[in-house]
Amino acid sequence: EIKAIRDGKMNLGDGFVRPDKEGRGMSLCNVHIGKHSTGSEFFNHEERRVRPLLLTKEECRKLRREIDIKGMTIVPLKAYFKGSRVKIKVGLCKGKNQRDKR
């Protein structure tokens, strides 16, 4: 996946972050990372699989509190490299109002 991200085959457009079912961590969902061109079909990855995020307990607790109390959503804003690792910058956002505006 890292080679594909380095080639620019990552799309964060429809992505979101949700808590795991066990309640211990967070998962990055609906982010498309294209297949690497030189890899065979056997060694390539699923393009839209759920990917776990590495967060500290305090970060996870804080984000979960915001989701539960205020009904906000966590979205990925930016992906960047720090050394050989990929970091995802996430942000809290409020949903758009879907009311009749006549």
HELIX and SHEET records of a PDB file:
HELIX    1   1 ILE A    2  ARG A    6  1                                   5    
HELIX    2   2 LYS A   57  LYS A   70  1                                  14    
SHEET    1   A 2 MET A  10  ASN A  11  0                                        
SHEET    2   A 2 HIS A  32  ILE A  33 -1                                        
SHEET    1   B 3 PHE A  16  PRO A  19  0                                        
SHEET    2   B 3 MET A  26  CYS A  29 -1                                        
SHEET    3   B 3 ARG A  51  LEU A  53 -1                                        
SHEET    1   C 2 THR A  73  LYS A  82  0                                        
SHEET    2   C 2 ARG A  85  CYS A  93 -1                                        
END                                                                             
